[in-house]
C-alpha cells in the first residue's frame, strides 16, 4: 500500500470503529489469500502492541459516533509533517476479577522510543519493583512518597482517575527520574492479550529456557501439574500467551526475566501482524486495538501522521532493551537502578540511545 492508498484508507474509514469480533474472520480470509500467492515484502509496521494502541487505529475507533469532516479535507491533511523524537509509555495492568476495581498496579512498564529519523524503534522495560520517588498527585489525593514504581499506577488511578490517571502519574515518575517526557501512552489490561493473540491465530515466541506456567507458588515451588512451555520457538494461543507474560515465579531472574518474555511476545506479535499484512489495513488494525482492555491516551500526538511516518517499519527494526539483566536489591527493599540502567535513561533523554544499544549489547534482547 503506497502513501496515497494509506491516505485514502484514513479518509474512507475515519468514522468507523470496527467490531473486534470480526477480526478473526478477516484474518482467516487474509491467511487464505496469502497462502495462494507468494509472500512479498511488507511495509507499514507500527512497532509493538504499544505503538499499535497509540497510532491511527485507535484514532479511528475513537471517532465512532462523531460527524466526520469532509473526506477531501482529511485526505489533504494527512501529510507526514515534521518529525521529532517520540516517547510513548505502555503499561500492562493485571487486574484480577476478584479484586476491587481500583486495586490494580502496573506489572509491565515499557517506554517506546521512536527517534526522529524513524530508522528504529526502541522498547525499554522498567522493572516493576524498582523503588523510586513518586511525586504528589492532587487529582487522586496522593501526597507523594517513596514506593515501588508499579504503585504509581495504583495511586494515580484513585478517586476516579482510572487507567489514564495511573498512566499520567507513572509518566511523571519517569520524567522526574530521567528527564524523559512523553507524547502519548496506553494502558493494556493483560487479559486483552488473550483476545488479541487468539484473534491473530496465535503468536510466535522463542524462549531461551522452559517456563512453568502458574500464578502462585505452593510452598515456594510450582504446583503439581503446572503447564510447561518448552525452550525454543513455538506458537502460543491466547491462554498460554497470557500465562507467559504474567509468569514471574521460577524464572532465572524473576520479574526481569518476565519483562524479557513480554518483549519476546511483543516481537512475535509484530511479526505475526506483519505476516498477515494487517499493518496496511485500517479496518483490521482498528478492530485489533479496539479490544476491550486497551485504554489509549494520545495527548497532542497526531496519530495519522505517525502512521504515515512508520509505514516502512518491520519487526526487524525493533530494539528491545532492559534496565538490567539480573537482580539489584535496593537499600530500602525492592530493586534499584544499576549504573547502566541510569545511563540508559540518560541516553534516552539526550538522544544517544542508538549508541548506548551498541555499547551495551547485554541489555539488548537476543533473538
C-alpha positions in Angstrom: 0.0 0.0 0.0 1.5 3.3 -1.1 1.1 6.7 0.6 -1.9 7.7 -1.5 -3.6 4.5 -0.7 -3.0 4.9 3.0 -4.3 8.4 3.0 -7.4 7.2 1.1 -7.9 4.5 3.7 -7.8 7.0 6.5 -10.3 9.3 4.7 -12.7 6.4 3.9 -12.7 4.8 7.3 -12.2 7.7 9.6 -15.6 7.5 11.3 -15.6 3.7 11.6 -14.8 1.7 14.7 -14.9 -2.0 13.5 -16.0 -4.7 15.9 -13.1 -6.7 17.2 -15.3 -9.9 16.9 -14.9 -9.6 13.1 -11.1 -9.6 13.3 -10.6 -13.3 13.4 -12.8 -13.9 10.3 -11.0 -11.1 8.5 -7.6 -12.6 9.4 -8.7 -16.1 8.2 -9.7 -14.6 4.9 -6.3 -12.9 4.6 -4.4 -16.0 5.5 -6.2 -17.9 2.7 -5.3 -15.2 0.3 -1.7 -15.1 1.3 -1.4 -18.9 1.0 -2.5 -18.6 -2.6 0.3 -16.2 -3.6 4.0 -15.7 -2.8 4.8 -13.8 0.4 6.0 -10.4 -0.5 7.9 -7.7 1.4 5.7 -6.0 3.9 5.6 -2.3 4.7 3.8 -0.2 7.2 4.6 -1.5 10.7 3.8 0.5 13.8 6.1 -1.4 16.1 4.8 -3.4 19.1 1.4 -3.5 20.6 2.2 -0.3 22.4 2.5 1.7 19.2 -0.4 -0.1 17.7 -2.6 1.1 20.6 -1.5 4.6 20.1 -1.4 5.0 16.3 -4.2 5.7 13.8 -6.4 2.6 14.5 -7.3 4.0 18.0 -7.8 7.4 16.4 -10.2 5.8 14.0 -12.0 3.9 16.7 -12.3 7.0 18.9 -14.2 8.8 16.2 -17.2 6.5 16.3 -20.4 8.4 16.5 -18.7 11.7 15.6 -19.8 13.5 12.4 -16.8 13.2 10.1 -15.2 16.2 8.4 -15.1 16.4 4.7 -13.1 13.4 3.4 -11.2 15.5 0.9 -10.0 17.8 3.7 -9.0 14.8 5.8 -7.0 13.2 3.0 -5.3 16.5 2.2 -4.3 16.9 5.9 -2.6 13.5 6.2 0.9 14.7 5.4 3.8 13.3 7.2 4.5 16.5 8.9 7.7 17.4 10.9 9.4 14.5 12.6 10.9 14.6 16.1 11.8 12.1 18.7 8.7 10.5 20.2 8.4 8.8 23.6 5.3 6.6 24.4 4.6 4.8 27.6 3.0 1.4 27.7 1.6 0.0 31.0 0.4 -3.6 31.4 -2.1 -3.7 34.2 -3.0 -7.2 35.6 -6.4 -6.6 37.3 -7.9 -9.9 38.5 -11.7 -10.3 38.5 -11.8 -10.9 42.3 -10.1 -7.6 43.1 -11.8 -4.3 43.6 -11.8 -2.1 40.5 -9.2 0.4 41.7 -6.6 -2.1 43.1 -4.5 -2.9 40.0 -0.8 -2.0 39.7 1.4 -1.8 36.6 3.0 -5.2 36.2 4.7 -4.2 32.9 6.2 -0.8 32.2 7.6 -0.2 28.7 8.9 3.0 27.2 8.6 3.1 23.4 11.1 5.5 21.9 10.8 6.4 18.2 13.8 8.5 17.0 13.3 11.4 14.6 14.9 9.5 11.8 12.4 6.7 12.2 15.0 4.1 11.5 14.5 2.0 14.6 12.0 1.7 17.5 13.4 1.1 21.0 11.4 -0.5 23.7 12.8 -0.1 27.2 11.5 -2.3 30.1 11.4 -0.9 33.6 11.3 -3.4 36.4 8.0 -3.2 38.4 9.8 -3.5 41.7 12.2 -0.6 41.2 11.9 1.8 44.2 11.5 5.4 43.1 10.3 8.8 44.4 6.6 9.2 43.4 5.5 12.9 43.3 2.3 14.2 44.8 -0.7 13.8 42.5 -3.5 16.1 43.5 -6.3 14.7 41.3 -6.1 11.4 43.1 -5.4 12.8 46.5 -1.9 11.3 46.7 0.7 13.1 48.8 3.7 11.5 47.3 6.2 9.1 48.7 9.0 6.5 48.1 7.5 3.3 46.7 7.9 0.7 44.0 7.3 2.2 40.6 4.4 -0.1 39.9 2.5 1.6 42.7 2.4 4.9 40.8 -0.3 3.4 38.6 -2.4 2.5 41.7 -2.1 5.9 43.3 -2.8 7.8 40.1 -5.9 5.7 39.4 -7.7 6.6 42.7 -10.7 8.9 43.1 -11.9 8.1 39.6 -8.6 8.7 37.9 -8.7 5.2 36.3 -6.2 4.0 33.8 -5.4 7.4 32.5 -4.7 8.8 36.0 -2.4 5.8 36.6 -0.6 6.4 33.3 -0.2 10.1 34.0 1.4 9.7 37.4 3.7 6.9 36.1 4.8 9.3 33.3 5.6 11.9 35.9 7.7 9.5 37.9 9.8 8.6 34.9 10.1 12.2 33.8 11.3 13.3 37.2 13.8 10.4 37.4 15.3 10.8 33.9 14.1 13.9 32.1 12.3 11.8 29.5 9.0 13.4 28.5 6.1 11.6 26.8 4.0 12.3 23.8 1.3 9.7 24.5 0.7 6.3 26.1 -1.6 3.4 26.6 -2.7 1.1 29.4 -3.3 -2.5 28.2 -5.2 -4.8 30.6 -3.2 -8.1 30.4 -6.4 -10.1 29.8 -6.6 -8.3 26.5 -3.5 -10.2 25.4 -5.6 -13.4 25.3 -8.2 -11.8 23.0 -5.6 -10.3 20.6 -3.5 -13.5 20.5 -6.4 -15.7 19.6 -7.7 -13.2 17.0 -4.3 -13.4 15.4 -4.4 -17.2 15.3 -1.5 -17.5 17.8 1.7 -15.5 18.3 5.3 -17.0 17.7 7.6 -16.7 20.8 11.1 -18.1 21.1 12.0 -18.9 24.7 15.7 -19.5 25.8 14.6 -21.7 28.7 11.5 -23.8 29.5 8.8 -21.9 31.5 6.4 -23.4 34.0 3.1 -21.5 34.0 1.4 -20.8 37.3 0.2 -17.7 39.2 1.1 -18.6 42.7 3.7 -21.0 44.1 2.9 -23.8 46.5 5.5 -24.0 49.3 7.8 -21.9 47.1 7.6 -24.2 44.1 5.4 -24.8 41.1 2.1 -26.6 41.9 1.7 -30.1 40.7 0.5 -30.3 37.1 1.7 -26.8 36.1 1.9 -26.5 32.3 5.3 -26.1 30.8 6.3 -24.1 27.7 9.4 -25.8 26.3 12.6 -23.9 25.3 12.6 -22.9 21.7 10.3 -21.3 19.2 6.6 -22.1 19.3 3.2 -20.5 18.5 1.3 -19.6 21.6 -2.5 -19.4 21.9 -4.2 -16.7 23.9 -4.3 -18.6 27.2 -0.6 -19.6 27.1 0.5 -16.1 26.0 -1.4 -14.5 28.9 0.1 -17.0 31.3 3.6 -16.4 29.9 3.5 -12.6 30.3 2.1 -13.0 33.9 4.7 -15.5 34.9 7.5 -14.3 37.2 8.0 -17.2 39.6 10.5 -19.9 38.8 12.4 -17.8 36.3 16.1 -17.3 36.4 15.8 -13.5 37.2 12.3 -13.1 38.4 10.4 -10.1 37.1 13.4 -9.2 34.9 13.0 -12.5 33.1 9.3 -11.8 32.8 9.9 -8.4 31.2 12.2 -10.2 28.6 9.4 -12.6 27.9 7.0 -9.7 27.4 9.4 -8.3 24.9 9.6 -11.6 23.1 5.8 -11.7 22.9 5.7 -8.2 21.5 8.3 -9.0 18.8 6.2 -12.1 17.9 3.0 -10.1 17.8 4.5 -7.6 15.4 5.9 -10.5 13.3 2.5 -12.2 13.1 0.7 -9.0 12.3 3.2 -8.3 9.5 2.8 -11.8 8.1 -0.9 -11.3 7.9 -0.3 -7.9 6.2 -2.6 -6.2 8.8 -0.4 -3.1 9.1 -1.7 -1.8 5.8 -5.4 -2.5 6.5 -7.0 0.3 8.6 -10.2 -1.7 9.3 -8.3 -4.7 10.8 -5.9 -2.7 12.8 -8.7 -0.6 14.2 -10.5 -3.8 15.2 -7.4 -5.2 16.8 -6.7 -2.3 19.1 -10.4 -1.7 19.8 -10.2 -4.8 22.0 -11.7 -4.3 25.5 -9.0 -3.5 27.9 -6.9 -1.1 25.8 -7.0 2.5 27.1 -5.1 4.9 24.9 -4.1 8.5 25.8 -3.0 10.3 22.7 -2.4 13.8 24.1 -1.5 16.0 21.3 0.1 13.2 19.2 -1.1 13.2 15.6 -1.8 9.5 15.1 -2.4 9.7 11.3 0.9 11.5 10.8 2.7 8.9 13.0 1.2 6.0 11.0 2.4 7.6 7.7 5.9 8.1 9.2 6.1 4.5 10.3 4.7 2.8 7.3 8.0 1.2 6.3 8.8 -0.4 9.7 9.1 -4.2 10.2 9.7 -6.3 13.3 13.4 -6.3 12.5 13.5 -2.6 13.3 12.6 -3.2 17.0 15.4 -2.9 19.6 14.2 -4.2 22.9 16.2 -3.1 25.9 16.1 -3.8 29.7 17.3 -1.6 32.6 19.3 -4.6 33.9 19.8 -8.3 33.4 19.6 -9.5 36.9 18.6 -8.5 40.5 20.0 -5.4 42.0 18.5 -5.0 45.5 18.0 -1.5 46.8 18.8 -0.3 50.3 15.1 0.2 51.2 13.8 -3.0 49.7 12.7 -3.6 46.2 15.0 -3.1 43.3 17.3 -0.2 42.5 18.6 1.1 39.1 22.1 -0.1 38.3 24.5 2.5 36.9 23.9 1.0 33.5 20.1 1.4 34.0 20.5 5.1 34.9 22.8 5.6 31.9 20.2 4.0 29.7 17.6 6.5 30.8 20.0 9.4 30.3 20.8 8.2 26.8 17.1 8.1 26.1 16.7 11.7 27.3 19.7 13.1 25.4 19.2 11.3 22.1 22.1 8.8 22.3 20.1 5.6 22.7 21.4 4.1 19.5 25.0 4.3 20.6 24.0 3.0 24.1 22.5 -0.1 22.5 25.7 -0.7 20.6 27.9 -0.2 23.6 25.7 -2.4 25.9 24.7 -5.5 23.9 24.0 -7.4 27.1 20.9 -5.2 27.7 19.5 -5.8 24.2 17.2 -8.7 23.8 18.9 -11.5 21.9 16.7 -13.2 19.3 
